[in-house]
Amino acid sequence: MPHGKADPIILTDDERSLLDRIAGGTGEQAVAKRAAIVLLAADGLSNRSISAQLRLEEHCIGRWRRRFARQRIWGLFDRPRTGRPASARPA
């Protein structure tokens, strides 16, 4: 179901360079995938095209595209979670 026009992504040279490093790096895979989404969006691909290329749901593409448009690079990283972290209990 269409939700209107996708947020346009326009990158600075520094942002593109950093996103290229993140997307091609050996760090956290989820963040690398998000960087790849943003790079493809900046190249003018639609959410549907990015979804097909990366084999992700279209709503996920839109989520990360919107979050980058609002928060830039920092928006690609997970937010801190509330509550106590889970702990392993001895058997």
C-alpha positions, 0 to 999 in steps of 0.5 A: 500500500503506497504511503506517498513519496519517499524521502529524497536522500541527498548525501554530502561527499563526507556522508557518502564516503562514510556510508561506503566504509560502513556498508563494505566494512566488517562491523555490525551487519545490520548497520552495514545493510542500513548504510547500503539502503541509504546509498541506493536511495541516494542513487535514486532507486525506489524503495521497491527496487531497493527491496528487491535488490537487498531482499528486504521488506519495502516497509523496512527500506522506508523506515531506514530511509526516513530515519536517515533523512531525519537523523543522518548517519546517527539514525542508522545505529540502534537506539539504546534500549530501556530496562535491564539487559537479559542475564544468563542464569546458572543451570 
